[in-house]
Amino acid sequence: MPAAAVTRAHSHARRTGSRIRLVLLAPLLVGVLTAGCRSEVTLSAHDERVQVVATTGILRDLVSHVGGDRVRVSALVPDGADPHSYEPSLRDVRNVVYADVAFSNYLLLEEQAIIKALDANLRDGVPNISLAEGAVKYAAEIIPLVEDVSLDTIWLGMRVRGTGTAHGANRSSDVLLRATAVQGPGGVVAYLTESFGTPSFYVDSTDGFDPANGYRDDTAALPPDAHTHMSWAFTKPGVYRLTVRAQLAVTPDSAPIPMGEQVFTFAVGVDPHSVPGMAGAAVLNSGHADISVDLDQGRLYLFADPEGSGEANQRVYDPARTVIEVPNKALREVPGDRRFRFLGRPGTQVYQLPQAVLGKHVHGEIDPHLWQNVRNAISYVELIRDTLIGADPLGAASYRANATAYIAQLERLDGFVRDTIARIPSSRRHLVTTHDAFGYLGQAYGIEISGFVTPNPATEPSLADRRRLTETIRNLDIPAVFLEPNLAARSTTLTEVAREEGLRICRIYGDTLDDGVTTYAQMMRFNAESLHDCLTTAR
């Protein structure tokens, strides 16, 4: 069969399969088309090029360099948006349906809804590649995600341990942590603060618990092997006992599998060693802890590192013999922002354990931002090349040639980044920013990461928070802080302290491109030059 005929046959098969799926989506698509759209639809059943969907603009750029004229590639997350929290539109789902190949970063980088959009809507047999995981076979280096946040109180989140593969779970499965009851003198609210200060809720006892709808309004949904951060607010002092039930939903249509139930005890503004019925209990009052469900053991427990020395040092605590302390120093005033009226009237004091990390931040044990080391991006390119060859063997020579030329460009880029940062005096190589996205940059090119985040962007940070940041800046003689353009709105404290200390406020790019920096190579060059220019300038 001639090459052109093979291509036409391939395109016809793709169009036929896509048309079947689009019948199911047609009513939804009508609503999108009448309501307006984010951008022009890029993937099509009437295009003989290989149709590729990537999750982010950075991955889209890598694919376009390897694919060249033989591919048409679209990103689900628009440039300037946060892949940790972006919710895909129905138009994004349409692009997934038409895709011949899909690339995600994963390692829990992307919002779970993005992964579900891929996994649920790709046609059978379409390659669905997680680049960060697959690139390890191409010599990519991965590092742990180290969260070194010093807080005045315990940092309490929720965690899923284990993969649940024995039950058939995969990356699109949901683990449901449901609050079903609270005993205590006041209300309990567990919530997270989104990128621009908008709260979303995991638990809210102030409006009761509704078993009729499966406790839907008091449920946290996480993917397997993940954890998340949140704030915990208690309206009155006293002892609280929170009942949490865990279930594994392997697929949206399958019956949830029970994973245990436990009662977790909080001592709020009272002596944690005098809780009735808890004599001799362990007290967690510092470091990092998570209400955790173990999918492989089918049980709930506390997984904690009271010393705050790192996640590798966390261990299991039995909730029946453990008290979580919320001390009097956790008292905070309810902010004037109307979005936080659920906590009470402005100025009212509540006890709050802060979420420690700004914005929606669900992640695993491995830092997913591999591309901040250009050598890892080269591994991505090699995996993209081989995947495209598998999907379109007739284009093998073109993909190999494009990848070879692009890898040579990236090798020069790696040298540029290394040389540029090496010209920064070693005593000045300190990165202060708001987002844990630069561990690979630091490890590969010799930058010390000294991240700072405000526990809750809707409230003023404590004096201790600001003092620690100010002391770090003064002790290290740091001349500049760095903000990602898409996250600048959540960085008011860092900006204020920088201005008070006479520091430059400079840009750096982590997860996303924008109108000013449109390619991966531009991004890495910009970051290297920004670090050099801002850190070599005297204060």
Order of alpha helices (4+ residues) and beta strands (2+ residues): alpha-beta-alpha-beta-alpha-beta-alpha-beta-alpha-beta-beta-beta-beta-beta-beta-beta-beta-beta-beta-beta-beta-beta-beta-beta-beta-alpha-alpha-beta-alpha-beta-alpha-beta-alpha-beta-alpha
